[in-house]
Amino acid sequence: MAQAKKIALYAIVVFVLYTIINSPARAADLVQVGFEGIANAAQGVGDFMSELVN
């Protein structure tokens, strides 16, 4: 099982590197979308906690 995780991790790393090398603009867009999603999720949690306290 541990070996399967290593292989999956290597495959993901190779895919990410391939994407960055092949299309850096698209890779930058994907990273931006990811960070926007994380920021929106954090904002939602903050809003929820604020309403919970009030």
Gaussian input, Z-matrix of N, CA and C with variables (Angstrom, degrees):
# hf/3-21g

backbone

0 1
 N
 C     1     B1
 C     2     B2     1     A1
 N     3     B3     2     A2     1     D1
 C     4     B4     3     A3     2     D2
 C     5     B5     4     A4     3     D3
 N     6     B6     5     A5     4     D4
 C     7     B7     6     A6     5     D5
 C     8     B8     7     A7     6     D6
 N     9     B9     8     A8     7     D7
 C    10    B10     9     A9     8     D8
 C    11    B11    10    A10     9     D9
 N    12    B12    11    A11    10    D10
 C    13    B13    12    A12    11    D11
 C    14    B14    13    A13    12    D12
 N    15    B15    14    A14    13    D13
 C    16    B16    15    A15    14    D14
 C    17    B17    16    A16    15    D15
 N    18    B18    17    A17    16    D16
 C    19    B19    18    A18    17    D17
 C    20    B20    19    A19    18    D18
 N    21    B21    20    A20    19    D19
 C    22    B22    21    A21    20    D20
 C    23    B23    22    A22    21    D21
 N    24    B24    23    A23    22    D22
 C    25    B25    24    A24    23    D23
 C    26    B26    25    A25    24    D24
 N    27    B27    26    A26    25    D25
 C    28    B28    27    A27    26    D26
 C    29    B29    28    A28    27    D27
 N    30    B30    29    A29    28    D28
 C    31    B31    30    A30    29    D29
 C    32    B32    31    A31    30    D30
 N    33    B33    32    A32    31    D31
 C    34    B34    33    A33    32    D32
 C    35    B35    34    A34    33    D33
 N    36    B36    35    A35    34    D34
 C    37    B37    36    A36    35    D35
 C    38    B38    37    A37    36    D36
 N    39    B39    38    A38    37    D37
 C    40    B40    39    A39    38    D38
 C    41    B41    40    A40    39    D39
 N    42    B42    41    A41    40    D40
 C    43    B43    42    A42    41    D41
 C    44    B44    43    A43    42    D42
 N    45    B45    44    A44    43    D43
 C    46    B46    45    A45    44    D44
 C    47    B47    46    A46    45    D45
 N    48    B48    47    A47    46    D46
 C    49    B49    48    A48    47    D47
 C    50    B50    49    A49    48    D48
 N    51    B51    50    A50    49    D49
 C    52    B52    51    A51    50    D50
 C    53    B53    52    A52    51    D51
 N    54    B54    53    A53    52    D52
 C    55    B55    54    A54    53    D53
 C    56    B56    55    A55    54    D54
 N    57    B57    56    A56    55    D55
 C    58    B58    57    A57    56    D56
 C    59    B59    58    A58    57    D57
 N    60    B60    59    A59    58    D58
 C    61    B61    60    A60    59    D59
 C    62    B62    61    A61    60    D60
 N    63    B63    62    A62    61    D61
 C    64    B64    63    A63    62    D62
 C    65    B65    64    A64    63    D63
 N    66    B66    65    A65    64    D64
 C    67    B67    66    A66    65    D65
 C    68    B68    67    A67    66    D66
 N    69    B69    68    A68    67    D67
 C    70    B70    69    A69    68    D68
 C    71    B71    70    A70    69    D69
 N    72    B72    71    A71    70    D70
 C    73    B73    72    A72    71    D71
 C    74    B74    73    A73    72    D72
 N    75    B75    74    A74    73    D73
 C    76    B76    75    A75    74    D74
 C    77    B77    76    A76    75    D75
 N    78    B78    77    A77    76    D76
 C    79    B79    78    A78    77    D77
 C    80    B80    79    A79    78    D78
 N    81    B81    80    A80    79    D79
 C    82    B82    81    A81    80    D80
 C    83    B83    82    A82    81    D81
 N    84    B84    83    A83    82    D82
 C    85    B85    84    A84    83    D83
 C    86    B86    85    A85    84    D84
 N    87    B87    86    A86    85    D85
 C    88    B88    87    A87    86    D86
 C    89    B89    88    A88    87    D87
 N    90    B90    89    A89    88    D88
 C    91    B91    90    A90    89    D89
 C    92    B92    91    A91    90    D90
 N    93    B93    92    A92    91    D91
 C    94    B94    93    A93    92    D92
 C    95    B95    94    A94    93    D93
 N    96    B96    95    A95    94    D94
 C    97    B97    96    A96    95    D95
 C    98    B98    97    A97    96    D96
 N    99    B99    98    A98    97    D97
 C   100   B100    99    A99    98    D98
 C   101   B101   100   A100    99    D99
 N   102   B102   101   A101   100   D100
 C   103   B103   102   A102   101   D101
 C   104   B104   103   A103   102   D102
 N   105   B105   104   A104   103   D103
 C   106   B106   105   A105   104   D104
 C   107   B107   106   A106   105   D105
 N   108   B108   107   A107   106   D106
 C   109   B109   108   A108   107   D107
 C   110   B110   109   A109   108   D108
 N   111   B111   110   A110   109   D109
 C   112   B112   111   A111   110   D110
 C   113   B113   112   A112   111   D111
 N   114   B114   113   A113   112   D112
 C   115   B115   114   A114   113   D113
 C   116   B116   115   A115   114   D114
 N   117   B117   116   A116   115   D115
 C   118   B118   117   A117   116   D116
 C   119   B119   118   A118   117   D117
 N   120   B120   119   A119   118   D118
 C   121   B121   120   A120   119   D119
 C   122   B122   121   A121   120   D120
 N   123   B123   122   A122   121   D121
 C   124   B124   123   A123   122   D122
 C   125   B125   124   A124   123   D123
 N   126   B126   125   A125   124   D124
 C   127   B127   126   A126   125   D125
 C   128   B128   127   A127   126   D126
 N   129   B129   128   A128   127   D127
 C   130   B130   129   A129   128   D128
 C   131   B131   130   A130   129   D129
 N   132   B132   131   A131   130   D130
 C   133   B133   132   A132   131   D131
 C   134   B134   133   A133   132   D132
 N   135   B135   134   A134   133   D133
 C   136   B136   135   A135   134   D134
 C   137   B137   136   A136   135   D135
 N   138   B138   137   A137   136   D136
 C   139   B139   138   A138   137   D137
 C   140   B140   139   A139   138   D138
 N   141   B141   140   A140   139   D139
 C   142   B142   141   A141   140   D140
 C   143   B143   142   A142   141   D141
 N   144   B144   143   A143   142   D142
 C   145   B145   144   A144   143   D143
 C   146   B146   145   A145   144   D144
 N   147   B147   146   A146   145   D145
 C   148   B148   147   A147   146   D146
 C   149   B149   148   A148   147   D147
 N   150   B150   149   A149   148   D148
 C   151   B151   150   A150   149   D149
 C   152   B152   151   A151   150   D150
 N   153   B153   152   A152   151   D151
 C   154   B154   153   A153   152   D152
 C   155   B155   154   A154   153   D153
 N   156   B156   155   A155   154   D154
 C   157   B157   156   A156   155   D155
 C   158   B158   157   A157   156   D156
 N   159   B159   158   A158   157   D157
 C   160   B160   159   A159   158   D158
 C   161   B161   160   A160   159   D159

   B1=1.4464
   B2=1.5298
   B3=1.3127
   B4=1.4612
   B5=1.5254
   B6=1.3295
   B7=1.4615
   B8=1.5303
   B9=1.3097
   B10=1.4673
   B11=1.5253
   B12=1.3312
   B13=1.4622
   B14=1.5257
   B15=1.3336
   B16=1.4637
   B17=1.5220
   B18=1.3228
   B19=1.4601
   B20=1.5260
   B21=1.3337
   B22=1.4673
   B23=1.5243
   B24=1.3195
   B25=1.4610
   B26=1.5219
   B27=1.3239
   B28=1.4626
   B29=1.5260
   B30=1.3189
   B31=1.4658
   B32=1.5251
   B33=1.3203
   B34=1.4624
   B35=1.5180
   B36=1.3288
   B37=1.4650
   B38=1.5282
   B39=1.3195
   B40=1.4610
   B41=1.5245
   B42=1.3194
   B43=1.4558
   B44=1.5269
   B45=1.3359
   B46=1.4676
   B47=1.5283
   B48=1.3193
   B49=1.4663
   B50=1.5296
   B51=1.3113
   B52=1.4636
   B53=1.5259
   B54=1.3387
   B55=1.4600
   B56=1.5241
   B57=1.3252
   B58=1.4650
   B59=1.5272
   B60=1.3077
   B61=1.4683
   B62=1.5238
   B63=1.3151
   B64=1.4644
   B65=1.5247
   B66=1.3236
   B67=1.4637
   B68=1.5305
   B69=1.3259
   B70=1.4697
   B71=1.5312
   B72=1.3188
   B73=1.4636
   B74=1.5304
   B75=1.3137
   B76=1.4740
   B77=1.5317
   B78=1.3336
   B79=1.4586
   B80=1.5290
   B81=1.3283
   B82=1.4616
   B83=1.5260
   B84=1.3180
   B85=1.4655
   B86=1.5268
   B87=1.3222
   B88=1.4635
   B89=1.5226
   B90=1.3185
   B91=1.4669
   B92=1.5209
   B93=1.3262
   B94=1.4630
   B95=1.5257
   B96=1.3124
   B97=1.4684
   B98=1.5276
   B99=1.3228
   B100=1.4661
   B101=1.5203
   B102=1.3264
   B103=1.4559
   B104=1.5233
   B105=1.3146
   B106=1.4631
   B107=1.5272
   B108=1.3195
   B109=1.4607
   B110=1.5108
   B111=1.3305
   B112=1.4666
   B113=1.5267
   B114=1.3334
   B115=1.4674
   B116=1.5273
   B117=1.3195
   B118=1.4657
   B119=1.5292
   B120=1.3366
   B121=1.4637
   B122=1.5252
   B123=1.3215
   B124=1.4639
   B125=1.5279
   B126=1.3119
   B127=1.4711
   B128=1.5251
   B129=1.3229
   B130=1.4587
   B131=1.5181
   B132=1.3316
   B133=1.4629
   B134=1.5219
   B135=1.3308
   B136=1.4572
   B137=1.5191
   B138=1.3202
   B139=1.4691
   B140=1.5244
   B141=1.3135
   B142=1.4658
   B143=1.5255
   B144=1.3288
   B145=1.4595
   B146=1.5254
   B147=1.3256
   B148=1.4690
   B149=1.5154
   B150=1.3294
   B151=1.4624
   B152=1.5216
   B153=1.3185
   B154=1.4597
   B155=1.5145
   B156=1.3228
   B157=1.4633
   B158=1.5250
   B159=1.3214
   B160=1.4756
   B161=1.5027
   A1=111.19
   A2=116.42
   A3=120.02
   A4=110.61
   A5=115.90
   A6=119.47
   A7=110.69
   A8=117.72
   A9=120.77
   A10=110.68
   A11=117.13
   A12=120.69
   A13=110.67
   A14=116.55
   A15=120.42
   A16=110.93
   A17=116.48
   A18=120.70
   A19=110.33
   A20=117.10
   A21=120.69
   A22=110.48
   A23=117.18
   A24=120.85
   A25=110.97
   A26=117.39
   A27=120.92
   A28=111.26
   A29=117.06
   A30=120.57
   A31=110.89
   A32=116.56
   A33=120.00
   A34=110.78
   A35=117.14
   A36=120.79
   A37=110.42
   A38=117.09
   A39=120.58
   A40=110.16
   A41=117.62
   A42=121.22
   A43=111.38
   A44=116.77
   A45=120.97
   A46=110.22
   A47=116.76
   A48=119.82
   A49=111.09
   A50=117.49
   A51=121.59
   A52=110.76
   A53=116.26
   A54=120.65
   A55=111.18
   A56=116.90
   A57=120.74
   A58=110.43
   A59=116.96
   A60=120.47
   A61=110.91
   A62=116.78
   A63=121.51
   A64=112.95
   A65=116.76
   A66=120.54
   A67=109.98
   A68=117.03
   A69=118.80
   A70=113.40
   A71=118.25
   A72=120.17
   A73=110.58
   A74=116.23
   A75=120.52
   A76=110.46
   A77=116.71
   A78=120.13
   A79=110.35
   A80=117.08
   A81=120.59
   A82=110.48
   A83=117.10
   A84=120.48
   A85=111.06
   A86=116.83
   A87=120.58
   A88=111.08
   A89=117.19
   A90=120.38
   A91=110.18
   A92=116.81
   A93=120.37
   A94=110.68
   A95=117.35
   A96=120.73
   A97=110.03
   A98=116.53
   A99=120.27
   A100=112.02
   A101=116.88
   A102=119.88
   A103=111.66
   A104=117.63
   A105=119.90
   A106=110.64
   A107=116.71
   A108=120.38
   A109=111.95
   A110=116.73
   A111=120.51
   A112=110.31
   A113=116.57
   A114=120.21
   A115=111.03
   A116=117.42
   A117=120.54
   A118=111.25
   A119=116.35
   A120=119.96
   A121=110.47
   A122=116.93
   A123=120.34
   A124=110.68
   A125=116.84
   A126=121.11
   A127=110.25
   A128=116.73
   A129=120.67
   A130=112.30
   A131=116.52
   A132=120.11
   A133=109.86
   A134=116.88
   A135=119.94
   A136=112.37
   A137=116.70
   A138=120.62
   A139=111.15
   A140=116.42
   A141=121.03
   A142=110.76
   A143=116.59
   A144=119.86
   A145=111.01
   A146=117.15
   A147=120.39
   A148=111.04
   A149=116.95
   A150=120.24
   A151=111.58
   A152=116.58
   A153=120.72
   A154=110.50
   A155=117.20
   A156=121.48
   A157=110.21
   A158=116.52
   A159=119.53
   A160=107.79
   D1=-40.49
   D2=-179.81
   D3=-64.72
   D4=-35.00
   D5=179.79
   D6=-68.73
   D7=-35.19
   D8=177.25
   D9=-65.13
   D10=-37.65
   D11=177.67
   D12=-64.86
   D13=-40.43
   D14=178.25
   D15=-63.02
   D16=-43.94
   D17=-179.92
   D18=-64.00
   D19=-42.64
   D20=178.63
   D21=-63.56
   D22=-41.39
   D23=178.94
   D24=-63.55
   D25=-44.33
   D26=177.75
   D27=-62.03
   D28=-40.13
   D29=179.25
   D30=-64.08
   D31=-40.87
   D32=178.60
   D33=-65.53
   D34=-42.67
   D35=179.59
   D36=-62.90
   D37=-43.45
   D38=179.17
   D39=-63.44
   D40=-42.18
   D41=179.03
   D42=-62.33
   D43=-44.34
   D44=179.90
   D45=-62.82
   D46=-46.24
   D47=179.03
   D48=-62.81
   D49=-41.60
   D50=177.80
   D51=-60.34
   D52=-43.85
   D53=-179.91
   D54=-64.51
   D55=-42.83
   D56=-179.36
   D57=-64.90
   D58=-42.90
   D59=-178.31
   D60=-70.33
   D61=-41.77
   D62=-176.34
   D63=-73.04
   D64=-40.70
   D65=-174.99
   D66=-145.14
   D67=80.47
   D68=-177.26
   D69=-63.73
   D70=-33.41
   D71=179.81
   D72=-66.24
   D73=-42.72
   D74=178.74
   D75=-65.94
   D76=-39.27
   D77=178.48
   D78=-63.46
   D79=-40.33
   D80=178.23
   D81=-64.14
   D82=-39.69
   D83=177.56
   D84=-62.24
   D85=-41.91
   D86=-179.99
   D87=-65.08
   D88=-40.11
   D89=178.14
   D90=-64.78
   D91=-41.78
   D92=178.88
   D93=-62.35
   D94=-43.40
   D95=178.51
   D96=-61.83
   D97=-41.16
   D98=178.94
   D99=-61.95
   D100=-45.82
   D101=179.86
   D102=-67.63
   D103=-35.40
   D104=176.07
   D105=-64.02
   D106=-39.27
   D107=177.37
   D108=-63.58
   D109=-42.79
   D110=178.33
   D111=-64.78
   D112=-42.14
   D113=179.29
   D114=-63.79
   D115=-41.27
   D116=178.82
   D117=-65.29
   D118=-38.75
   D119=178.45
   D120=-65.36
   D121=-42.76
   D122=178.31
   D123=-64.11
   D124=-39.91
   D125=177.31
   D126=-61.50
   D127=-42.90
   D128=179.23
   D129=-63.68
   D130=-41.92
   D131=178.01
   D132=-64.67
   D133=-41.70
   D134=177.98
   D135=-62.48
   D136=-43.30
   D137=177.39
   D138=-62.31
   D139=-41.85
   D140=179.65
   D141=-62.74
   D142=-45.58
   D143=-179.56
   D144=-65.49
   D145=-38.65
   D146=177.76
   D147=-62.36
   D148=-43.61
   D149=178.80
   D150=-68.64
   D151=-32.67
   D152=179.13
   D153=-66.57
   D154=-39.06
   D155=179.66
   D156=-70.66
   D157=-37.23
   D158=-179.27
   D159=-76.41

